[in-house]
């Protein structure tokens, strides 16, 4: 099978990563969808305007939107009417209610009827729903790592939520997107390390939504690292009494057959170098049985497992292809 896959937002970091992955994908041909000024960008790939007539004429099998939420809100409704499959990398359709979207994104949701249709695209937990779906909302980068690290432990009742869960997250600068800004300029970032969006980061409700944690039980702070790509999340929690030694068993039961989750031996922790330019999420932990303290560390590449790679992983499932195709 050979599929034509449109990529909107191809001049951004995640969009460019999509084009690179699809360019080596044995079953997919990338088609560039232009929705904004692309002067000076040259490519030998086919280019199509991101508008209904042109997309319909191109007979695309799927469209990947690496666009801002407001662009996705305008585009997804008419794309779905064409019958094409859609993977949206923005946050426009990740949350389940318009009230949550208004609170965390500070904007009105203009297509509330599609929130229930969008499948949350974390394959390790939603693989059955993603397979064959028409519309998938790709998770955010921080929630991908946080939920892969936390959800198995929470489902197994190994976390003492009365002590709260703290997620200390750090990301490379590409996570802020390609649009120039003072805070991501070279002179501001190099040799620096800073926290941002404290107590109001828009990825928090995604973690709560999938993990089952309540807002008062979860503290999340994002930090900007002076590197191009990669995410490292250090998560602090207390295990329920006597259950520290079960953590490795729970992780193994959840992920032993997952192609893109790599578990480290207890006491060994991943780093960003281990996952850079890959679709892997690496997870390790250190436990203190005497005090039930646990520190879990999860690492991903924010542009791959945190964005483009996971989008292609979802696309493979939607198209009935091997999940790992083009990603290993």
C-alpha positions in Angstrom: 0.0 0.0 0.0 1.1 3.5 -0.8 -0.5 6.5 1.0 -0.4 10.2 0.2 -0.1 12.2 3.5 -0.4 15.9 3.7 1.7 17.9 6.2 0.5 21.3 7.2 2.9 23.5 9.3 5.9 21.9 7.5 8.1 24.9 8.0 7.9 24.6 11.8 10.1 22.3 13.9 7.5 19.5 14.4 6.3 19.8 10.8 9.8 19.6 9.4 10.3 16.5 11.6 7.2 15.0 10.1 8.4 15.6 6.5 11.7 14.0 7.4 10.1 10.9 8.9 7.6 10.5 6.1 10.4 11.0 3.6 11.9 7.7 4.7 8.6 5.9 5.4 8.2 3.0 3.0 4.4 3.3 2.7 3.8 7.0 2.8 4.5 10.0 0.4 4.6 13.4 2.1 2.7 16.3 0.4 3.4 19.8 1.7 0.2 21.8 2.6 0.8 25.5 2.5 -1.2 27.6 5.0 1.1 30.5 5.7 3.9 32.5 4.2 6.6 30.1 3.0 8.7 32.4 0.9 12.3 31.2 0.7 11.4 27.6 1.5 12.3 25.3 -1.4 11.4 21.7 -1.7 11.1 19.1 -4.5 8.0 17.7 -2.8 4.6 18.3 -4.1 2.9 21.4 -2.7 -0.8 21.9 -2.2 -2.7 24.8 -0.7 -4.4 24.0 2.6 -7.9 24.7 1.3 -10.9 22.4 0.6 -10.8 22.3 -3.2 -7.1 21.8 -3.4 -7.0 19.1 -0.7 -9.9 17.3 -2.2 -8.3 17.3 -5.7 -5.0 16.0 -4.2 -6.9 12.9 -3.0 -4.9 12.6 0.2 -5.3 9.6 2.5 -4.4 11.5 5.6 -3.4 15.0 6.8 -1.1 15.8 9.7 -1.6 19.2 11.2 1.5 20.7 12.9 -0.3 24.0 13.3 -1.4 26.4 16.0 -4.6 25.5 17.8 -6.5 28.3 16.1 -5.5 27.0 12.6 -6.5 23.4 13.6 -9.9 24.7 14.9 -10.6 26.2 11.5 -9.2 23.4 9.4 -10.2 20.1 11.1 -14.0 20.4 10.5 -13.8 20.7 6.7 -10.9 18.2 6.5 -13.1 15.6 8.2 -15.9 16.3 5.8 -13.6 15.4 2.9 -13.3 11.9 4.4 -9.6 12.1 5.0 -8.0 10.9 8.2 -6.5 13.6 10.4 -3.9 13.7 13.1 -3.8 17.1 14.8 -0.6 17.9 16.7 -2.0 21.0 18.3 -3.8 21.2 21.6 -7.1 22.2 19.9 -8.9 18.8 20.5 -7.0 17.2 23.4 -9.3 18.3 26.2 -12.8 16.9 26.7 -14.7 20.1 27.5 -14.9 23.6 26.1 -14.7 24.9 29.7 -11.3 23.2 30.2 -10.1 24.5 26.8 -11.2 28.1 27.7 -9.5 28.0 31.1 -6.1 26.5 29.9 -5.8 27.9 26.4 -7.5 31.2 27.0 -9.7 31.0 23.9 -13.2 30.0 22.8 -13.5 26.5 21.3 -15.2 26.9 18.0 -15.8 23.2 17.2 -17.1 21.6 20.5 -19.0 18.9 18.6 -15.6 17.4 17.5 -14.2 17.0 21.1 -16.0 13.7 21.6 -14.9 12.5 18.2 -11.2 13.1 18.7 -9.2 10.0 19.9 -6.4 10.9 22.3 -3.4 9.6 20.5 -1.2 7.9 23.2 -0.9 4.4 21.6 0.4 2.7 24.7 -3.0 3.3 26.3 -5.4 4.0 23.4 -4.1 1.7 20.6 -7.5 -0.1 20.0 -9.4 3.2 19.6 -6.6 4.7 17.4 -6.6 1.8 15.0 -8.8 2.7 12.1 -9.9 6.0 13.6 -10.6 9.0 11.3 -9.5 11.7 13.8 -6.7 11.5 16.4 -5.5 14.3 18.6 -1.8 13.9 19.2 -0.7 14.4 22.9 1.5 17.2 24.1 5.2 16.5 24.7 5.2 16.9 28.5 2.0 14.8 29.0 3.4 12.0 26.9 6.3 11.5 29.2 4.4 12.2 32.4 1.5 9.9 31.6 3.8 7.0 30.4 5.7 7.4 33.7 2.7 7.8 36.1 -0.4 6.1 34.7 0.7 2.4 35.3 1.6 3.2 38.9 -1.7 5.1 39.5 -3.8 2.3 37.9 -2.1 -0.2 40.2 -2.8 1.9 43.3 0.9 2.3 44.0 0.9 6.0 44.5 -0.1 7.6 47.8 -1.9 10.6 46.4 -2.3 12.2 49.8 1.3 13.3 49.6 0.9 14.8 46.1 2.9 14.1 43.0 5.5 16.6 41.8 6.7 16.7 38.2 9.8 18.8 37.5 10.0 19.0 33.7 12.7 20.4 31.4 12.6 20.9 27.6 14.8 22.0 24.9 14.1 25.3 23.1 12.4 23.7 20.1 9.4 22.9 22.3 8.6 26.6 22.1 8.2 26.5 18.3 10.1 28.2 15.5 8.4 31.7 15.8 11.0 34.1 17.0 10.6 35.5 20.5 12.8 37.3 23.0 12.7 34.5 25.6 13.9 31.8 23.2 16.6 34.0 21.5 20.2 32.8 21.7 21.4 35.4 24.2 18.4 34.7 26.6 18.8 30.9 26.5 22.4 30.1 26.2 24.0 29.5 29.6 20.6 30.0 31.3 18.0 27.8 32.9 14.5 29.1 33.7 11.0 28.1 34.8 7.9 29.2 32.8 4.1 29.0 32.9 4.2 28.1 36.6 0.9 26.8 37.9 -0.9 27.5 34.6 0.9 25.4 31.9 -1.6 24.2 29.3 -0.3 20.7 29.4 -1.4 20.1 33.0 -5.0 19.2 32.2 -3.8 16.5 29.7 -1.9 14.8 32.5 -4.9 15.0 34.9 -7.3 13.8 32.2 -5.4 10.6 31.4 -3.8 9.8 34.8 -6.9 10.4 36.9 -5.0 12.7 39.3 -6.9 15.7 40.6 -5.4 19.2 40.2 -4.7 19.6 43.9 -2.7 16.3 43.8 -0.4 17.3 41.0 2.3 20.0 40.9 4.0 20.6 37.5 6.7 23.1 36.6 8.2 23.4 33.1 11.8 24.6 32.6 13.6 25.8 29.5 16.9 24.0 28.9 19.7 25.7 26.8 19.6 22.8 24.3 17.8 22.3 21.0 15.6 19.3 21.7 14.7 16.7 24.4 12.6 16.4 27.5 13.6 15.1 30.9 10.9 14.8 33.6 11.8 14.0 37.2 8.7 12.9 39.1 8.6 12.7 42.9 6.0 10.6 44.7 5.3 8.4 47.7 4.4 4.8 47.2 1.5 3.3 49.1 2.8 1.3 52.2 4.9 -1.7 51.3 4.5 -1.3 47.5 7.9 0.2 46.5 9.2 -3.2 45.4 6.2 -3.7 43.1 7.0 -0.7 40.9 9.4 -2.6 38.6 6.8 -5.4 38.2 4.0 -2.9 37.3 6.2 -1.1 34.7 7.2 -4.5 33.2 3.7 -5.7 33.0 2.6 -2.5 31.2 5.4 -2.0 28.8 7.3 -5.3 28.2 5.7 -5.6 24.7 5.7 -1.9 23.8 8.0 -1.1 20.9 8.7 2.5 22.0 9.0 2.3 25.8 12.3 1.3 27.2 12.6 0.4 30.9 15.8 0.8 32.9 16.8 -1.4 35.7 15.8 -0.1 39.2 18.3 2.5 40.3 19.4 3.4 36.7 18.0 6.5 35.1 17.7 7.7 31.5 19.0 11.0 30.0 18.2 13.1 26.9 21.1 11.8 24.9 19.6 8.3 25.0 16.4 9.3 23.3 17.5 12.2 21.0 16.2 11.8 17.4 14.2 8.6 18.4 10.6 7.8 19.1 11.5 6.1 22.4 10.3 7.0 25.9 12.9 5.8 28.4 11.8 5.3 32.0 13.8 4.6 35.1 13.2 5.0 38.8 15.0 5.0 42.2 13.1 3.9 45.3 13.6 4.3 49.1 11.7 1.4 50.7 12.3 2.7 54.2 10.4 5.9 53.5 8.3 4.9 50.5 9.9 7.6 48.5 10.1 7.1 44.7 11.7 9.2 42.0 10.7 8.3 38.4 12.6 9.8 35.5 11.2 9.8 31.9 13.0 11.1 28.8 11.8 11.7 25.3 12.7 13.7 22.3 10.0 16.5 22.3 10.0 16.6 18.4 9.7 12.9 17.9 7.9 10.9 20.6 6.6 14.2 21.9 5.2 15.3 18.5 6.1 14.1 14.9 7.2 10.5 15.7 4.1 9.8 17.8 1.9 11.4 15.1 3.4 8.9 12.6 3.0 6.1 15.1 -0.7 7.0 15.3 -0.9 7.4 11.5 0.4 3.9 11.1 -2.3 2.5 13.3 -5.0 4.5 11.5 -3.8 3.2 8.1 -3.5 -0.4 9.2 0.3 -0.4 8.9 2.9 -1.8 11.3 3.1 0.6 14.2 6.9 0.9 14.0 7.1 1.5 10.2 9.3 4.5 9.3 10.2 5.0 13.0 12.9 2.3 13.6 
